[in-house]
Structure formats: structure tokens, C-alpha cells
Amino acid sequence: MELALEEARRAAERHEVPIGAVLVLDGEVIASAGNRTRELNDVTAHAEVLAIRAASAKLGSERLTGADLYVTLEPCAMCAAAISFARIRRLYYGAEDEKGGGVDHGGRFYSQPTCHHAPEVYSGLAEQESAAILKAFFQEKR
């Protein structure tokens, strides 16, 4: 999770919303990313999606079966869907997102009957530090 926090800090330095994600397979980091929506002018360039894209390219497969994703904020509905479609085994996230989350808040993507694959979900990992990075970023913007 420390690597995901580092990615979030780097995203903040780029003036992106500070969210970081790291994908691990068989104990090895296979991809990591931070948000780049502004830099790339791409609303889909969330940390989770970028990490999934990088891991898929590295492995030559759209399926990341057996991989675990660590992310600093509860994924939104778009990212929750990408995690499901990639068949990621476990999702670990830091801070909850009551407003934009799609896992334990909002649409609760993995609870829907249309969800074909739901990862094991573990929340609250480095929650305070993840939340502090986000709060500091938005306080600076105000």
C-alpha cells in the first residue's frame, strides 16, 4: 500500500487528484499508476484504469486473474467495472468515498446481479494516510 500512497503523492505533485494504484501478481508489482486525467485530457485515466492497462500490456492479456489491486481511495463505478472485467482477485483500498465510491457506496457495483466477477474487497488499508493526502490536496486548492 505504501507504493500506492507514493503514486498518490506523485499525482498531487502533477496537480491531479491524488489517487494511486498498484497491481501485484504472485508477490511481484506488475504495474502502478496515479491519476492522470488532466495531463492526458482523458476522464478515464484514473489510477486503477491506468494500472490495469499497464499490467494487461505487460502480461499480454486483458484478464488479470490472480492479481491483487491496492488503491488509496474506494474505486468509482467505472473503475469497479474495470476491476471486475479484468477479473482481479482482490481489491484493497484505503479511504472510503461516500460521494463517488462504487464499491461500498453508491451503486455498489459488485452487489449487482449484472456483475459477472466480484473481487474479494478489503477496505480501510492505510485509510487515515490516504484520506489525509486527499484532504491536504483539496484544502490547498481552496
Secondary structure as UniProt FT lines:
FT   HELIX           2..13
FT   TURN            14..15
FT   STRAND          20..25
FT   TURN            26..27
FT   STRAND          28..34
FT   HELIX           37..40
FT   TURN            43..44
FT   HELIX           47..59
FT   TURN            65..66
FT   STRAND          68..73
FT   HELIX           77..85
FT   TURN            86..87
FT   STRAND          90..95
FT   TURN            98..100
FT   TURN            106..107
FT   HELIX           109..111
FT   TURN            113..114
FT   STRAND          120..123
FT   TURN            125..126
FT   HELIX           127..141
//
